[in-house]
């Protein structure tokens, strides 16, 4: 049975989508079968994996609102073993449309049940909010990766997210765990970055991934080519960082199974 991991942080610009794309590509490179669920209306994970949004007939929106079969919304990518359910700007309005659905918090969980056995990992790229779609993602997930940007306001807002996770765990999804805190946009030359790392480590100890995602030009450039960084420049720091993260997750889950 595949493991479902949500990548969430209501703070924007912390590297959720970049991590989703490149972690998925790294896991696939390590011969795991991966499905990305793009649950962000901006659809950046979709375009970052080479999906032309204008060509998409069936997206996550149609699955949630029109009860389309999720298998009709799965698109292949340039990496073998890596598929994606793309997003659509209409997802913005989906939260309001979902208000009239019974069991609205569990729609995504029900959707993923039919494809869960087809993949080793399902990664959900959440939008930078704690709205109903993100609640759906956390209710469907086994665990959550929390990307934390190495900057001054990094820890601000994490308590709100942790509180949301606690509520979801108690009311909707008792099996939800924190997979780990991932430090992103790390610049070892900056004292502040090292201070943030130490502080996150002090707060969350074993829950902080050993892998750190460093600031890297190739990592920033690759989405504009519709490629994960491992296909754009396999020798770049960004590609190596995400490969380390993928290995760490595989190792961690080997122990827990």
BAFI-3210 file (N, C-alpha, C; in Angstrom, 3 decimals, decimal comma, padded with zeros to 6 digits):
// residues 257
n [1|2|3|4|5|6|7|8|9|10|11|12|13|14|15|16|17|18|19|20|21|22|23|24|25|26|27|28|29|30|31|32|33|34|35|36|37|38|39|40|41|42|43|44|45|46|47|48|49|50|51|52|53|54|55|56|57|58|59|60|61|62|63|64|65|66|67|68|69|70|71|72|73|74|75|76|77|78|79|80|81|82|83|84|85|86|87|88|89|90|91|92|93|94|95|96|97|98|99|100|101|102|103|104|105|106|107|108|109|110|111|112|113|114|115|116|117|118|119|120|121|122|123|124|125|126|127|128|129|130|131|132|133|134|135|136|137|138|139|140|141|142|143|144|145|146|147|148|149|150|151|152|153|154|155|156|157|158|159|160|161|162|163|164|165|166|167|168|169|170|171|172|173|174|175|176|177|178|179|180|181|182|183|184|185|186|187|188|189|190|191|192|193|194|195|196|197|198|199|200|201|202|203|204|205|206|207|208|209|210|211|212|213|214|215|216|217|218|219|220|221|222|223|224|225|226|227|228|229|230|231|232|233|234|235|236|237|238|239|240|241|242|243|244|245|246|247|248|249|250|251|252|253|254|255|256|257]
n.u [000,841|000,558|002,294|000,913|001,850|001,542|002,550|002,857|002,328|001,084|002,269|003,384|005,759|007,783|008,896|007,368|006,177|008,424|009,840|008,025|007,915|010,627|011,333|009,559|010,498|013,060|012,506|011,309|013,484|014,949|013,715|011,112|007,552|005,626|003,033|001,986|-000,154|-001,565|-002,643|-002,940|-004,361|-002,801|-001,357|001,364|003,005|002,107|002,772|005,498|006,233|006,009|003,412|000,971|-001,246|-003,389|-004,077|-005,251|-007,885|-009,134|-008,909|-007,818|-009,881|-012,218|-012,407|-012,988|-015,322|-017,026|-017,114|-015,440|-013,559|-010,598|-008,564|-008,802|-007,701|-005,037|-001,841|001,066|004,624|007,871|009,552|010,109|007,801|006,795|003,895|001,162|-001,620|-003,087|-003,632|-006,097|-007,130|-009,758|-010,012|-009,869|-012,467|-013,554|-013,610|-015,783|-017,856|-017,694|-018,810|-021,417|-021,273|-021,656|-019,628|-017,398|-014,735|-013,454|-013,288|-011,023|-009,576|-011,261|-011,119|-008,418|-008,228|-008,724|-006,447|-004,298|-002,936|-001,488|000,856|004,081|004,564|002,490|002,393|001,169|000,783|000,166|-001,862|-000,855|-002,467|-004,825|-007,189|-010,197|-009,382|-006,736|-007,197|-008,534|-006,397|-004,684|-006,294|-006,424|-003,822|-000,993|001,150|002,906|005,024|006,793|007,872|010,366|011,394|014,643|014,679|013,992|011,233|010,580|009,642|007,316|003,885|004,130|003,186|000,478|-000,088|000,686|-001,237|-003,529|-002,940|-003,052|-005,782|-006,954|-005,898|-007,163|-009,879|-010,409|-008,403|-006,775|-004,367|-002,496|000,780|003,800|006,014|008,366|010,344|011,499|014,293|014,548|015,908|018,423|021,309|024,505|026,384|025,233|024,775|022,320|020,791|021,986|021,365|018,559|018,316|019,454|017,616|015,182|015,918|016,347|013,767|012,277|013,819|014,384|012,583|013,427|014,598|017,683|018,665|019,101|017,762|019,543|020,058|019,909|020,787|020,161|018,023|016,091|015,843|014,967|012,023|010,991|011,596|009,970|010,845|011,997|014,751|016,621|016,541|017,180|019,687|021,631|023,895|023,786|023,627|021,039|019,756|021,220|020,679|017,898|017,870|019,191|017,275|015,146|016,283|016,567|013,892|012,950|014,535|013,732|011,066|011,344|012,260|010,042|008,104]
n.v [-001,191|002,190|005,074|008,060|011,344|014,606|017,880|020,642|024,014|026,944|029,295|031,166|030,686|029,046|026,898|024,633|023,575|023,324|021,448|019,305|018,621|017,957|016,104|014,071|013,418|012,535|010,310|008,700|008,328|006,719|004,393|004,141|004,089|006,914|009,239|012,484|014,763|017,626|019,994|022,677|025,629|027,278|025,648|025,106|022,881|021,158|022,455|022,591|019,992|019,602|019,521|020,736|022,998|024,038|022,045|020,127|017,942|016,706|017,351|017,697|019,192|018,419|015,838|016,193|017,846|017,109|014,414|012,876|010,055|009,379|008,093|008,922|011,360|011,161|011,921|011,206|011,806|013,163|011,552|008,223|006,257|008,325|010,017|012,419|014,135|016,787|020,286|022,972|026,309|026,624|025,329|027,116|028,010|025,692|025,119|026,523|025,355|022,834|022,995|022,163|019,453|016,298|014,995|016,468|016,900|014,577|013,979|013,902|011,845|009,645|009,683|009,014|006,460|004,525|004,487|004,150|001,705|001,470|002,868|003,614|005,916|008,724|012,057|015,059|018,282|021,030|024,046|027,437|027,821|027,277|026,149|024,362|022,513|021,969|020,896|018,604|017,322|016,807|015,143|012,966|012,108|010,103|011,146|014,287|016,578|019,377|022,152|024,493|027,730|029,111|031,764|034,940|035,042|032,398|030,504|031,561|031,095|028,364|027,245|027,598|025,888|023,444|023,294|023,003|020,504|018,987|019,201|017,968|015,431|014,642|014,791|013,925|012,343|010,121|008,771|010,486|011,669|013,578|013,723|015,055|018,056|020,209|021,960|024,670|026,640|027,185|028,895|028,504|030,432|032,465|033,724|033,894|031,871|029,589|029,959|029,752|027,107|025,817|026,574|025,439|022,795|022,573|022,916|020,857|018,604|015,239|015,238|016,792|016,789|015,334|015,972|018,984|021,654|023,522|026,948|027,400|028,018|026,458|025,007|026,945|027,643|025,357|024,820|026,577|025,341|023,254|021,011|018,694|019,307|017,272|016,259|018,489|019,429|017,166|017,143|019,281|021,176|021,357|019,094|017,046|017,514|016,954|014,302|013,173|013,709|012,115|009,552|009,490|009,526|007,121|005,316|005,842|005,035|002,395|001,393|001,826|000,138]
n.w [000,000|-000,857|000,480|001,656|001,454|002,553|001,583|003,385|004,431|005,568|005,019|002,331|-000,391|000,684|-000,459|-001,009|-003,418|-005,094|-003,608|-003,678|-006,455|-006,968|-005,007|-005,661|-008,239|-007,563|-005,938|-007,871|-009,555|-007,934|-008,341|-007,318|-007,496|-008,160|-007,428|-007,993|-006,465|-007,406|-005,486|-005,425|-006,548|-008,177|-009,752|-010,123|-009,654|-011,580|-014,068|-013,619|-013,880|-016,501|-017,579|-019,753|-018,849|-020,250|-021,953|-020,459|-019,772|-017,666|-014,345|-010,884|-009,876|-011,370|-010,443|-007,727|-007,680|-009,843|-009,591|-011,202|-012,424|-010,770|-012,101|-014,690|-014,571|-014,319|-015,409|-017,353|-016,859|-017,893|-016,532|-015,875|-014,091|-012,639|-012,102|-012,460|-011,004|-012,295|-011,391|-011,397|-012,096|-011,378|-009,016|-006,992|-006,506|-005,626|-002,907|-001,900|-003,341|-002,280|000,189|000,273|000,185|001,695|004,304|003,560|004,236|003,698|001,035|-000,693|000,452|-000,059|-002,833|-003,340|-002,429|-004,368|-005,972|-004,427|-004,009|-006,307|-006,307|-004,807|-003,380|-002,701|-003,271|-002,001|-003,077|-001,307|-001,140|-000,232|002,267|004,930|004,168|003,072|001,089|001,777|004,306|003,467|002,166|004,330|005,779|004,136|004,128|005,279|006,493|007,061|005,420|006,438|004,970|005,807|005,557|005,567|007,083|008,708|009,645|009,827|011,792|012,478|012,348|012,097|014,423|014,154|012,013|013,169|015,126|013,560|012,443|014,758|015,424|013,184|013,481|015,838|015,197|012,534|011,274|012,751|012,281|011,265|010,957|011,647|009,107|008,809|009,392|006,951|006,029|003,897|001,141|002,179|003,162|003,741|004,184|005,529|008,759|009,964|008,723|009,750|012,411|012,357|011,547|013,801|015,727|014,832|014,964|017,686|018,675|017,395|017,179|016,577|014,508|012,468|009,191|008,094|005,637|003,859|001,983|-000,130|-001,201|-004,678|-007,980|-010,267|-009,361|-009,158|-011,819|-013,228|-013,179|-015,123|-017,423|-017,397|-016,108|-013,576|-011,325|-011,399|-013,955|-015,343|-014,437|-013,306|-011,746|-010,093|-006,995|-005,994|-007,101|-005,893|-003,156|-003,013|-003,736|-001,567|000,368|-000,561|-000,294|002,466|003,306|002,189|003,605|006,247|006,147|005,608|007,974|009,595|008,635]
ca.u [000,000|001,379|002,257|000,462|002,539|001,166|003,556|001,987|002,727|000,218|003,122|003,755|007,164|008,740|009,486|006,509|006,035|009,767|010,154|007,131|008,374|011,967|011,310|008,861|011,423|014,164|011,964|011,123|014,835|015,365|012,864|009,823|006,475|005,162|001,946|001,870|-001,487|-001,397|-003,841|-002,800|-004,970|-001,801|-000,941|002,804|003,601|001,717|003,613|006,883|006,504|005,846|002,017|000,389|-002,549|-004,452|-004,415|-005,804|-009,353|-009,631|-007,954|-008,284|-011,171|-013,288|-012,525|-013,636|-016,649|-017,883|-016,974|-014,735|-012,683|-009,239|-007,679|-008,893|-006,993|-003,606|-001,007|002,454|005,627|009,085|010,304|009,413|007,360|006,262|002,633|000,601|-003,006|-002,858|-004,588|-006,746|-007,483|-011,130|-009,922|-010,083|-013,885|-013,992|-013,857|-017,161|-018,748|-017,623|-019,553|-022,703|-021,025|-021,565|-018,287|-016,550|-013,311|-012,867|-013,437|-009,738|-009,260|-012,040|-010,572|-007,103|-008,330|-008,724|-005,131|-003,265|-002,143|-000,741|002,075|004,815|004,368|001,617|002,750|000,150|001,283|-000,938|-001,780|-000,438|-003,604|-005,319|-008,588|-010,824|-008,603|-005,590|-007,769|-008,753|-005,087|-004,175|-007,171|-006,085|-002,401|-000,438|002,106|003,060|006,347|006,613|009,055|010,603|012,382|015,653|014,645|013,625|009,875|010,382|008,875|006,006|002,872|004,236|002,321|-000,895|-000,152|000,737|-002,539|-004,441|-002,612|-003,557|-007,253|-007,268|-005,546|-008,152|-011,256|-010,607|-007,391|-005,912|-003,063|-001,623|002,032|004,698|007,131|009,565|010,509|012,550|014,815|014,711|016,573|019,483|022,563|025,434|027,218|024,499|024,668|020,885|020,339|022,470|020,589|017,216|018,495|019,653|016,374|014,214|016,453|016,139|012,323|011,650|014,789|014,448|011,637|014,050|015,359|019,131|018,826|018,752|017,717|020,297|019,743|020,597|020,289|019,578|016,742|015,167|015,680|014,381|010,578|010,657|011,804|009,021|011,629|012,596|016,165|017,432|016,617|017,733|021,120|021,737|025,055|023,604|023,410|019,601|019,451|021,843|019,928|016,603|018,168|019,473|015,981|014,400|016,906|016,250|012,478|012,849|015,170|012,868|009,841|011,731|012,338|008,730|007,145]
ca.v [000,000|003,395|006,046|009,379|012,415|015,974|018,922|021,748|025,154|028,001|030,405|031,030|030,912|028,308|025,821|023,425|023,026|022,922|020,192|018,248|018,235|017,368|014,894|013,062|012,997|011,788|008,998|007,927|007,974|005,610|003,263|004,079|004,648|008,112|010,055|013,821|015,374|019,087|020,520|024,134|026,215|027,925|024,557|025,185|021,531|020,591|023,012|022,261|018,624|019,556|019,383|021,959|023,128|024,336|020,791|019,176|017,783|016,243|017,724|017,397|019,882|017,557|014,663|016,587|018,455|016,386|012,971|012,179|008,990|009,927|007,462|009,729|012,629|010,888|012,208|010,758|012,877|012,735|010,594|006,939|005,960|009,532|010,513|013,576|014,603|018,229|021,202|023,930|027,545|026,465|024,775|028,249|028,032|024,360|025,097|026,993|024,318|021,650|023,213|021,451|018,011|015,581|014,439|017,250|016,851|013,273|013,764|013,506|010,537|008,659|009,698|008,366|005,055|003,625|004,431|004,033|000,480|001,510|003,674|003,512|007,190|009,746|013,345|016,093|019,656|021,850|025,488|028,159|028,228|026,151|026,005|023,042|021,588|021,539|019,999|017,347|016,694|016,304|014,034|011,821|011,757|009,336|012,029|015,611|017,223|020,827|022,905|025,701|028,557|029,626|033,226|035,473|034,710|030,969|029,742|032,197|030,387|026,908|026,835|027,535|024,649|022,321|023,262|022,423|019,074|018,388|019,120|016,943|014,146|014,252|014,745|013,376|011,410|009,794|008,189|011,525|011,926|014,527|013,006|015,806|019,465|020,283|023,324|025,017|027,913|027,308|029,480|028,276|031,619|033,410|033,309|033,760|030,549|028,602|030,165|029,191|025,650|025,397|026,789|024,419|021,530|022,587|022,753|019,644|017,516|014,123|015,426|017,611|015,975|015,614|016,645|020,410|022,123|024,778|027,876|026,873|028,650|025,446|024,643|028,031|027,701|024,150|024,823|027,320|024,398|022,154|019,825|018,652|019,675|016,066|016,141|019,747|019,368|016,115|017,370|020,506|021,014|021,133|017,694|016,199|017,710|016,253|012,865|012,834|013,716|010,926|008,370|009,559|009,140|005,680|004,626|006,037|004,250|000,989|001,067|001,884|-000,835]
ca.w [000,000|-000,976|001,573|001,202|002,197|002,167|001,849|003,802|005,256|005,037|004,622|000,922|-000,750|001,515|-001,258|-001,028|-004,769|-005,532|-002,909|-004,189|-007,802|-006,985|-004,184|-006,480|-009,309|-006,939|-005,538|-009,114|-010,007|-007,056|-008,746|-006,624|-008,328|-007,438|-007,978|-007,398|-006,518|-007,356|-004,812|-005,357|-007,757|-009,044|-010,657|-010,432|-009,697|-012,882|-015,136|-013,291|-014,347|-017,954|-018,021|-020,305|-018,164|-021,240|-022,650|-019,490|-019,819|-016,373|-013,303|-009,528|-009,708|-011,909|-009,556|-006,464|-007,836|-010,800|-009,312|-012,294|-011,951|-010,629|-013,084|-015,917|-014,348|-014,131|-016,584|-017,180|-016,999|-018,601|-015,705|-015,762|-012,726|-011,987|-012,689|-011,752|-011,184|-012,329|-010,768|-012,300|-011,389|-010,842|-007,662|-006,078|-006,127|-005,191|-001,465|-001,673|-003,883|-001,417|001,436|000,256|000,105|002,969|004,519|002,641|004,599|003,327|-000,413|-001,284|001,018|-000,829|-004,201|-003,423|-002,016|-005,537|-006,654|-003,393|-004,178|-007,579|-006,150|-003,535|-002,678|-003,278|-002,663|-002,243|-002,983|-000,781|-001,400|000,976|003,103|005,739|003,753|003,012|000,243|002,594|005,330|002,736|001,935|005,614|006,190|003,271|004,243|006,409|007,171|006,438|005,413|006,610|004,539|006,606|004,879|006,501|007,159|010,023|010,095|009,531|012,776|012,634|011,559|012,243|015,540|013,614|011,226|014,103|015,776|012,569|012,363|016,001|015,318|012,170|014,093|016,850|014,691|011,185|010,773|013,897|011,901|010,696|011,669|010,976|008,456|009,162|009,028|005,938|005,876|002,477|000,818|003,182|002,675|004,865|004,411|006,381|010,152|010,264|008,261|010,719|013,646|012,126|011,564|015,198|016,477|014,396|015,497|019,139|018,902|016,838|017,324|015,623|013,403|011,414|008,227|007,984|004,336|003,841|000,594|-000,214|-002,308|-005,849|-009,208|-011,161|-008,753|-009,513|-013,278|-013,837|-013,450|-016,348|-018,530|-017,191|-015,716|-012,242|-011,419|-011,670|-015,419|-015,861|-014,160|-012,280|-010,877|-009,306|-005,549|-005,793|-007,438|-004,856|-001,910|-003,067|-003,762|-000,163|001,064|-001,008|000,346|003,905|003,465|001,903|004,742|007,412|005,998|005,646|009,398|010,266|008,088]
c.u [000,876|001,258|001,871|001,099|002,077|002,346|002,794|002,724|001,908|000,994|003,530|005,263|008,185|009,354|008,675|006,486|007,374|010,143|009,309|007,645|009,672|012,108|010,660|009,792|012,570|013,704|011,795|012,475|015,377|014,412|011,637|008,763|005,795|004,025|001,947|000,422|-001,278|-002,684|-003,757|-003,360|-003,978|-001,199|000,537|003,484|003,299|002,637|005,083|007,256|006,122|004,421|001,527|-001,043|-003,696|-004,921|-005,128|-007,335|-009,916|-008,565|-008,515|-009,662|-012,332|-013,505|-013,295|-015,087|-017,573|-017,816|-016,347|-013,836|-011,253|-008,284|-007,708|-008,107|-005,493|-002,844|000,412|003,395|006,837|009,908|009,491|009,051|006,813|005,044|002,121|-000,888|-002,910|-003,960|-005,199|-007,133|-008,893|-011,132|-010,120|-011,528|-014,384|-014,348|-015,289|-018,153|-018,787|-018,451|-020,868|-022,536|-020,969|-020,186|-017,258|-015,059|-012,638|-012,954|-012,131|-009,307|-009,977|-011,500|-009,312|-007,142|-008,190|-007,362|-003,976|-002,347|-001,272|000,609|002,756|004,588|003,381|001,929|001,687|000,764|000,122|-000,754|-001,363|-001,647|-003,986|-006,804|-009,014|-010,043|-007,388|-006,051|-008,028|-007,440|-004,554|-005,024|-006,855|-004,694|-002,084|000,499|002,231|004,512|006,096|007,895|009,162|011,711|013,353|015,670|013,966|012,244|009,549|009,441|007,499|004,990|002,959|003,307|000,865|-001,094|-000,170|-000,597|-003,588|-004,215|-003,176|-005,078|-007,642|-006,998|-006,635|-009,557|-011,435|-009,648|-006,390|-004,531|-002,064|-000,394|002,810|005,871|008,433|009,486|011,694|013,018|015,141|015,396|017,684|020,742|023,563|026,316|026,556|024,371|023,205|020,369|020,759|021,704|019,187|017,288|018,601|018,367|015,315|014,618|016,183|014,668|011,834|012,564|014,779|013,531|012,225|014,865|016,839|019,404|018,335|018,755|018,381|019,781|020,562|019,963|019,576|018,182|015,681|014,859|014,834|012,863|010,201|010,873|010,844|009,702|011,986|014,094|017,048|017,538|017,287|019,248|021,342|022,902|024,899|023,364|021,944|019,201|019,993|021,088|018,636|016,780|018,466|018,173|015,174|014,949|016,561|014,810|012,299|013,387|014,268|011,629|010,105|011,733|010,945|007,738|007,367]
c.v [001,240|004,301|007,408|010,449|013,772|016,899|020,199|022,781|026,323|029,253|030,170|031,191|030,177|027,123|024,532|022,768|022,538|021,584|019,050|017,712|017,424|016,146|013,758|012,509|012,164|010,402|008,101|007,469|006,796|004,417|003,043|004,626|005,747|008,788|011,384|014,285|016,873|019,697|022,030|024,730|026,891|026,930|024,596|023,820|020,877|021,114|022,691|020,840|018,456|019,368|020,734|022,075|023,326|023,074|019,782|019,139|017,448|016,523|017,326|018,027|019,001|016,327|015,018|017,012|017,649|014,865|012,208|011,114|009,526|009,316|008,211|011,032|012,423|011,070|011,712|011,960|012,321|011,730|009,325|006,666|007,152|010,053|011,701|013,731|016,124|019,036|022,107|025,143|027,465|025,933|025,860|028,250|026,717|024,332|025,539|025,944|023,083|021,787|022,436|019,925|017,413|014,957|015,153|017,187|015,576|012,970|013,255|012,120|009,426|008,527|008,839|006,882|004,106|003,524|004,198|002,823|000,485|002,209|003,393|004,766|008,073|011,045|014,385|017,469|020,557|023,326|026,205|028,713|027,033|025,954|024,549|022,034|021,074|020,598|018,622|016,586|016,075|015,152|012,778|011,276|010,857|010,232|013,343|016,066|018,724|021,529|024,209|026,494|029,126|031,148|033,657|035,029|033,220|030,269|030,346|031,438|028,873|026,431|026,715|026,236|023,427|022,155|022,633|020,913|018,338|018,192|018,009|015,550|013,692|014,057|013,927|012,259|011,057|009,258|009,224|011,782|013,022|013,722|013,718|017,265|019,541|021,726|023,599|026,381|028,225|027,872|029,438|029,489|032,597|032,874|033,061|032,370|029,469|028,714|029,557|027,667|025,152|025,497|025,737|023,067|021,427|022,311|021,353|018,422|016,469|014,305|016,269|016,701|016,350|016,350|018,093|020,845|023,494|025,677|027,450|027,427|027,642|025,019|025,682|028,038|026,551|024,211|025,553|026,456|023,204|020,864|019,868|018,846|018,461|015,798|017,367|019,798|018,416|016,332|018,585|020,179|020,688|019,687|016,766|016,294|016,903|014,732|012,365|012,758|012,460|009,662|008,313|009,104|007,642|004,872|004,662|005,147|002,749|000,517|000,941|000,837|-002,220]
c.w [000,000|000,235|001,011|002,087|001,660|002,451|002,142|004,633|004,717|004,653|003,160|000,733|000,094|000,772|-001,283|-002,397|-005,305|-004,907|-003,459|-005,522|-007,715|-006,084|-004,977|-007,557|-008,743|-006,508|-006,767|-009,673|-009,193|-007,198|-007,869|-007,574|-007,518|-008,191|-007,241|-007,554|-006,366|-006,787|-004,606|-006,648|-008,698|-010,036|-011,032|-010,483|-011,042|-013,986|-014,901|-013,682|-015,819|-018,452|-018,543|-019,785|-019,161|-021,967|-021,749|-019,554|-018,449|-015,312|-011,933|-009,278|-010,173|-011,019|-008,287|-006,675|-008,748|-010,639|-010,484|-011,674|-011,908|-011,663|-014,426|-015,801|-014,182|-015,450|-016,310|-017,330|-017,754|-017,798|-015,553|-014,305|-011,976|-012,751|-011,882|-012,043|-011,131|-011,637|-011,834|-011,476|-010,789|-009,413|-006,604|-005,571|-005,551|-003,709|-001,154|-002,174|-002,980|-000,144|001,472|000,192|001,515|003,102|003,674|002,976|004,088|001,834|-001,030|-000,799|000,242|-002,252|-004,313|-003,073|-003,212|-006,238|-005,684|-003,592|-005,433|-007,454|-004,823|-002,691|-003,446|-002,540|-003,015|-002,022|-002,552|-001,122|-000,115|001,749|003,949|005,445|003,634|002,162|001,024|003,703|004,706|002,556|003,225|006,139|005,383|003,553|005,436|007,204|006,418|006,550|005,505|006,164|005,342|005,929|005,912|006,468|008,451|010,529|009,960|010,501|013,032|011,782|011,680|013,354|015,077|012,816|012,145|014,834|014,857|012,468|013,588|015,937|014,340|012,722|015,082|016,270|013,399|010,793|011,880|013,521|011,368|011,580|010,950|010,425|008,791|008,766|008,079|005,785|004,424|002,346|001,824|002,540|003,829|005,154|005,383|007,799|010,530|009,883|009,255|012,037|013,528|012,195|013,009|016,000|016,129|014,987|017,009|019,478|018,565|016,770|016,214|014,408|012,266|010,496|008,263|006,678|004,446|002,379|000,515|-001,342|-003,520|-007,117|-010,102|-010,671|-009,107|-011,011|-013,836|-014,084|-014,747|-017,595|-018,424|-016,788|-014,236|-012,378|-011,764|-013,180|-016,030|-015,651|-012,984|-011,320|-009,973|-007,834|-005,265|-006,048|-006,345|-003,530|-001,900|-003,117|-002,340|000,632|000,719|-000,341|001,830|004,168|003,226|003,095|005,970|007,343|005,947|007,101|010,020|009,745|008,670]
res [x|x|x|x|x|x|x|x|x|x|x|x|x|x|x|x|x|x|x|x|x|x|x|x|x|x|x|x|x|x|x|x|x|x|x|x|x|x|x|x|x|x|x|x|x|x|x|x|x|x|x|x|x|x|x|x|x|x|x|x|x|x|x|x|x|x|x|x|x|x|x|x|x|x|x|x|x|x|x|x|x|x|x|x|x|x|x|x|x|x|x|x|x|x|x|x|x|x|x|x|x|x|x|x|x|x|x|x|x|x|x|x|x|x|x|x|x|x|x|x|x|x|x|x|x|x|x|x|x|x|x|x|x|x|x|x|x|x|x|x|x|x|x|x|x|x|x|x|x|x|x|x|x|x|x|x|x|x|x|x|x|x|x|x|x|x|x|x|x|x|x|x|x|x|x|x|x|x|x|x|x|x|x|x|x|x|x|x|x|x|x|x|x|x|x|x|x|x|x|x|x|x|x|x|x|x|x|x|x|x|x|x|x|x|x|x|x|x|x|x|x|x|x|x|x|x|x|x|x|x|x|x|x|x|x|x|x|x|x|x|x|x|x|x|x|x|x|x|x|x|x|x|x|x|x|x|x]
***
